Amino acid sequence: MLLLLPLALAADPVVHGDTAPAYRILAAKGTAELLLNATTGSPEAALDLLTLDDGAEATPHVHADSVEILYILEGRVEMVIGGVPWVAQKGDAVRIEKGVEHSARVIGSLKAVQVYVVAGPEQRFTAGERVR
């Protein structure tokens, strides 16, 4: 008879959205809810929920050690990835390789799930005003 025992978990496997820290970002034109990251027991990947207003803009930047993935829940965003312009909207997924320069500008409003593999770049959001 094989007896299976539960594995010990390093952290709670569920982070409740209504308790996750949220910060104002992009010149107060949006918020980032930091759901999964190293501080919640997920050093391998981070997962955030971005809610951005019209005109919110991320200037050109690079994540040297992390791939960035976006899934657009609502709205539209114009991006430049590796020097090439792109438009992403509701239902689209975007993958940005580590080390590739990229920027973004929201048209209308935007709600998106953002994932970083490896966690780390999301910590820049903590420089903004904490709203929850």
ChimeraX commands (.cxc) that place a marker at each C-alpha (Angstrom):
marker #1 position 0.00,0.00,0.00 radius 0.5
marker #1 position 1.37,3.38,-1.03 radius 0.5
marker #1 position 0.76,6.22,1.40 radius 0.5
marker #1 position 0.88,9.71,-0.11 radius 0.5
marker #1 position 1.65,12.59,2.19 radius 0.5
marker #1 position 1.04,16.23,1.27 radius 0.5
marker #1 position 4.13,18.20,0.35 radius 0.5
marker #1 position 5.12,21.01,2.65 radius 0.5
marker #1 position 4.35,24.34,0.97 radius 0.5
marker #1 position 6.82,27.21,1.19 radius 0.5
marker #1 position 3.95,29.73,1.23 radius 0.5
marker #1 position 0.19,29.82,0.94 radius 0.5
marker #1 position -0.70,28.65,-2.58 radius 0.5
marker #1 position -3.57,31.15,-2.83 radius 0.5
marker #1 position -3.12,34.92,-2.72 radius 0.5
marker #1 position -6.47,36.63,-2.37 radius 0.5
marker #1 position -6.84,39.54,-4.78 radius 0.5
marker #1 position -8.60,41.74,-2.26 radius 0.5
marker #1 position -5.60,41.56,0.08 radius 0.5
marker #1 position -2.75,41.78,-2.45 radius 0.5
marker #1 position -0.79,45.03,-2.26 radius 0.5
marker #1 position -1.68,47.56,-4.96 radius 0.5
marker #1 position 0.33,50.60,-6.03 radius 0.5
marker #1 position -0.22,53.66,-8.19 radius 0.5
marker #1 position 2.02,53.49,-11.25 radius 0.5
marker #1 position 2.87,55.40,-14.45 radius 0.5
marker #1 position 2.47,58.94,-13.10 radius 0.5
marker #1 position -0.68,57.87,-11.19 radius 0.5
marker #1 position -2.41,56.83,-14.45 radius 0.5
marker #1 position -2.96,53.31,-13.20 radius 0.5
marker #1 position -2.51,50.65,-10.56 radius 0.5
marker #1 position -0.59,47.42,-10.28 radius 0.5
marker #1 position -1.84,44.69,-7.95 radius 0.5
marker #1 position 1.12,42.47,-7.00 radius 0.5
marker #1 position -0.40,39.02,-6.61 radius 0.5
marker #1 position 2.45,36.53,-6.98 radius 0.5
marker #1 position 6.14,37.33,-6.53 radius 0.5
marker #1 position 9.07,36.47,-4.29 radius 0.5
marker #1 position 7.42,38.15,-1.27 radius 0.5
marker #1 position 4.40,35.83,-1.60 radius 0.5
marker #1 position 6.49,32.69,-2.12 radius 0.5
marker #1 position 6.86,32.75,-5.92 radius 0.5
marker #1 position 10.46,33.66,-6.81 radius 0.5
marker #1 position 10.22,31.81,-10.14 radius 0.5
marker #1 position 7.49,34.03,-11.58 radius 0.5
marker #1 position 5.45,37.11,-10.75 radius 0.5
marker #1 position 1.81,37.76,-11.66 radius 0.5
marker #1 position 0.28,41.24,-11.53 radius 0.5
marker #1 position -3.01,42.82,-12.53 radius 0.5
marker #1 position -2.57,46.15,-14.31 radius 0.5
marker #1 position -5.41,48.67,-14.58 radius 0.5
marker #1 position -4.32,51.65,-16.68 radius 0.5
marker #1 position -5.97,54.89,-17.83 radius 0.5
marker #1 position -5.87,56.51,-21.25 radius 0.5
marker #1 position -2.42,57.84,-22.05 radius 0.5
marker #1 position -0.58,55.77,-19.43 radius 0.5
marker #1 position 2.87,55.26,-20.82 radius 0.5
marker #1 position 5.80,52.99,-20.02 radius 0.5
marker #1 position 8.92,54.58,-21.46 radius 0.5
marker #1 position 11.53,52.39,-23.21 radius 0.5
marker #1 position 13.08,49.92,-20.79 radius 0.5
marker #1 position 14.63,46.44,-20.58 radius 0.5
marker #1 position 14.23,43.52,-18.18 radius 0.5
marker #1 position 17.67,41.94,-18.34 radius 0.5
marker #1 position 16.80,38.71,-16.52 radius 0.5
marker #1 position 13.04,38.25,-17.03 radius 0.5
marker #1 position 10.64,37.44,-19.85 radius 0.5
marker #1 position 7.49,39.58,-19.69 radius 0.5
marker #1 position 4.10,38.21,-20.74 radius 0.5
marker #1 position 0.91,40.26,-20.99 radius 0.5
marker #1 position -2.64,39.05,-21.51 radius 0.5
marker #1 position -5.02,41.87,-22.41 radius 0.5
marker #1 position -8.35,41.52,-20.60 radius 0.5
marker #1 position -9.81,44.85,-21.72 radius 0.5
marker #1 position -8.69,47.73,-23.90 radius 0.5
marker #1 position -5.88,48.47,-26.31 radius 0.5
marker #1 position -2.17,49.26,-26.07 radius 0.5
marker #1 position 0.37,50.43,-28.63 radius 0.5
marker #1 position 3.81,48.94,-28.03 radius 0.5
marker #1 position 7.26,49.10,-29.51 radius 0.5
marker #1 position 9.15,45.83,-28.94 radius 0.5
marker #1 position 12.69,45.57,-30.19 radius 0.5
marker #1 position 12.13,48.61,-32.41 radius 0.5
marker #1 position 9.00,47.17,-34.07 radius 0.5
marker #1 position 5.56,48.77,-33.44 radius 0.5
marker #1 position 2.70,46.48,-32.36 radius 0.5
marker #1 position -0.90,46.91,-31.21 radius 0.5
marker #1 position -2.47,44.53,-28.69 radius 0.5
marker #1 position -6.11,44.47,-27.61 radius 0.5
marker #1 position -8.63,42.42,-25.67 radius 0.5
marker #1 position -7.88,38.71,-26.02 radius 0.5
marker #1 position -4.30,39.19,-27.22 radius 0.5
marker #1 position -1.17,37.84,-25.53 radius 0.5
marker #1 position 2.23,39.53,-25.76 radius 0.5
marker #1 position 5.64,37.96,-25.04 radius 0.5
marker #1 position 8.71,40.14,-24.58 radius 0.5
marker #1 position 12.04,38.34,-24.43 radius 0.5
marker #1 position 14.47,39.23,-21.67 radius 0.5
marker #1 position 16.94,41.88,-22.70 radius 0.5
marker #1 position 14.66,43.36,-25.41 radius 0.5
marker #1 position 13.85,47.08,-25.16 radius 0.5
marker #1 position 10.14,47.83,-25.13 radius 0.5
marker #1 position 7.66,50.61,-24.40 radius 0.5
marker #1 position 3.89,50.96,-24.25 radius 0.5
marker #1 position 1.12,53.56,-24.49 radius 0.5
marker #1 position -2.48,52.88,-23.49 radius 0.5
marker #1 position -5.25,53.95,-25.87 radius 0.5
marker #1 position -8.54,54.38,-23.98 radius 0.5
marker #1 position -8.08,52.22,-20.88 radius 0.5
marker #1 position -6.49,48.86,-20.26 radius 0.5
marker #1 position -6.75,45.91,-17.93 radius 0.5
marker #1 position -4.08,43.25,-18.32 radius 0.5
marker #1 position -2.52,40.31,-16.54 radius 0.5
marker #1 position 1.26,40.70,-16.45 radius 0.5
marker #1 position 3.64,37.82,-15.79 radius 0.5
marker #1 position 7.40,37.98,-15.27 radius 0.5
marker #1 position 9.52,34.85,-15.51 radius 0.5
marker #1 position 11.76,35.27,-13.33 radius 0.5
marker #1 position 10.13,37.46,-10.64 radius 0.5
marker #1 position 11.77,40.80,-9.90 radius 0.5
marker #1 position 10.82,43.60,-12.31 radius 0.5
marker #1 position 7.40,44.00,-10.62 radius 0.5
marker #1 position 9.16,45.29,-7.50 radius 0.5
marker #1 position 9.65,48.67,-9.21 radius 0.5
marker #1 position 5.92,49.24,-8.73 radius 0.5
marker #1 position 6.40,49.40,-4.95 radius 0.5
marker #1 position 7.98,52.85,-5.44 radius 0.5
marker #1 position 4.48,54.18,-6.14 radius 0.5
marker #1 position 1.89,55.16,-3.55 radius 0.5
marker #1 position 0.40,52.09,-1.92 radius 0.5
marker #1 position -3.39,52.10,-2.31 radius 0.5
marker #1 position -4.05,48.73,-0.65 radius 0.5
marker link #1:1,2 radius 0.2
marker link #1:2,3 radius 0.2
marker link #1:3,4 radius 0.2
marker link #1:4,5 radius 0.2
marker link #1:5,6 radius 0.2
marker link #1:6,7 radius 0.2
marker link #1:7,8 radius 0.2
marker link #1:8,9 radius 0.2
marker link #1:9,10 radius 0.2
marker link #1:10,11 radius 0.2
marker link #1:11,12 radius 0.2
marker link #1:12,13 radius 0.2
marker link #1:13,14 radius 0.2
marker link #1:14,15 radius 0.2
marker link #1:15,16 radius 0.2
marker link #1:16,17 radius 0.2
marker link #1:17,18 radius 0.2
marker link #1:18,19 radius 0.2
marker link #1:19,20 radius 0.2
marker link #1:20,21 radius 0.2
marker link #1:21,22 radius 0.2
marker link #1:22,23 radius 0.2
marker link #1:23,24 radius 0.2
marker link #1:24,25 radius 0.2
marker link #1:25,26 radius 0.2
marker link #1:26,27 radius 0.2
marker link #1:27,28 radius 0.2
marker link #1:28,29 radius 0.2
marker link #1:29,30 radius 0.2
marker link #1:30,31 radius 0.2
marker link #1:31,32 radius 0.2
marker link #1:32,33 radius 0.2
marker link #1:33,34 radius 0.2
marker link #1:34,35 radius 0.2
marker link #1:35,36 radius 0.2
marker link #1:36,37 radius 0.2
marker link #1:37,38 radius 0.2
marker link #1:38,39 radius 0.2
marker link #1:39,40 radius 0.2
marker link #1:40,41 radius 0.2
marker link #1:41,42 radius 0.2
marker link #1:42,43 radius 0.2
marker link #1:43,44 radius 0.2
marker link #1:44,45 radius 0.2
marker link #1:45,46 radius 0.2
marker link #1:46,47 radius 0.2
marker link #1:47,48 radius 0.2
marker link #1:48,49 radius 0.2
marker link #1:49,50 radius 0.2
marker link #1:50,51 radius 0.2
marker link #1:51,52 radius 0.2
marker link #1:52,53 radius 0.2
marker link #1:53,54 radius 0.2
marker link #1:54,55 radius 0.2
marker link #1:55,56 radius 0.2
marker link #1:56,57 radius 0.2
marker link #1:57,58 radius 0.2
marker link #1:58,59 radius 0.2
marker link #1:59,60 radius 0.2
marker link #1:60,61 radius 0.2
marker link #1:61,62 radius 0.2
marker link #1:62,63 radius 0.2
marker link #1:63,64 radius 0.2
marker link #1:64,65 radius 0.2
marker link #1:65,66 radius 0.2
marker link #1:66,67 radius 0.2
marker link #1:67,68 radius 0.2
marker link #1:68,69 radius 0.2
marker link #1:69,70 radius 0.2
marker link #1:70,71 radius 0.2
marker link #1:71,72 radius 0.2
marker link #1:72,73 radius 0.2
marker link #1:73,74 radius 0.2
marker link #1:74,75 radius 0.2
marker link #1:75,76 radius 0.2
marker link #1:76,77 radius 0.2
marker link #1:77,78 radius 0.2
marker link #1:78,79 radius 0.2
marker link #1:79,80 radius 0.2
marker link #1:80,81 radius 0.2
marker link #1:81,82 radius 0.2
marker link #1:82,83 radius 0.2
marker link #1:83,84 radius 0.2
marker link #1:84,85 radius 0.2
marker link #1:85,86 radius 0.2
marker link #1:86,87 radius 0.2
marker link #1:87,88 radius 0.2
marker link #1:88,89 radius 0.2
marker link #1:89,90 radius 0.2
marker link #1:90,91 radius 0.2
marker link #1:91,92 radius 0.2
marker link #1:92,93 radius 0.2
marker link #1:93,94 radius 0.2
marker link #1:94,95 radius 0.2
marker link #1:95,96 radius 0.2
marker link #1:96,97 radius 0.2
marker link #1:97,98 radius 0.2
marker link #1:98,99 radius 0.2
marker link #1:99,100 radius 0.2
marker link #1:100,101 radius 0.2
marker link #1:101,102 radius 0.2
marker link #1:102,103 radius 0.2
marker link #1:103,104 radius 0.2
marker link #1:104,105 radius 0.2
marker link #1:105,106 radius 0.2
marker link #1:106,107 radius 0.2
marker link #1:107,108 radius 0.2
marker link #1:108,109 radius 0.2
marker link #1:109,110 radius 0.2
marker link #1:110,111 radius 0.2
marker link #1:111,112 radius 0.2
marker link #1:112,113 radius 0.2
marker link #1:113,114 radius 0.2
marker link #1:114,115 radius 0.2
marker link #1:115,116 radius 0.2
marker link #1:116,117 radius 0.2
marker link #1:117,118 radius 0.2
marker link #1:118,119 radius 0.2
marker link #1:119,120 radius 0.2
marker link #1:120,121 radius 0.2
marker link #1:121,122 radius 0.2
marker link #1:122,123 radius 0.2
marker link #1:123,124 radius 0.2
marker link #1:124,125 radius 0.2
marker link #1:125,126 radius 0.2
marker link #1:126,127 radius 0.2
marker link #1:127,128 radius 0.2
marker link #1:128,129 radius 0.2
marker link #1:129,130 radius 0.2
marker link #1:130,131 radius 0.2
marker link #1:131,132 radius 0.2
view
